[in-house]
Amino acid sequence: MNSQNDQNLIDKVIRLIANELDIPPDRLSESSSAKDITEWDSMGVLGILAMCDRNGLEVRNQEMPKLQSVSGIIEIFKTRE
């Protein structure tokens, strides 16, 4: 994946997460995590899990901890491309 595709994926994931958490995308970055965002609580994680499902990504049990950070969710998307 080239750097432009990487940036496109980062931007897409940030938009999707922001939509699920009902926050502006500019509150998120690739380094954001549940620790940083009040709205990213247990219900937020469930919404993110549902977002992954709507995008055709089955999140495996061992990947659940990755739902706690933007970079982890990007990893999930990358492994399915």
C-alpha angles and dihedrals in degrees: 000000000000124000094259091054089046091053091046090053092047091050092047094050092047091051092048094048092045090051092051093048092042093233133123113271091234089071088068134067135171088270096051120118141174088270090064101044120062092203091056093087129132091290089049090054090052090051091050090049089052090048090054090051092050088053092054096257117134106202111215121220092250089054096055093098088059088067087075095073141039091233091052092051090048088054090054091051092047094052090055098050 
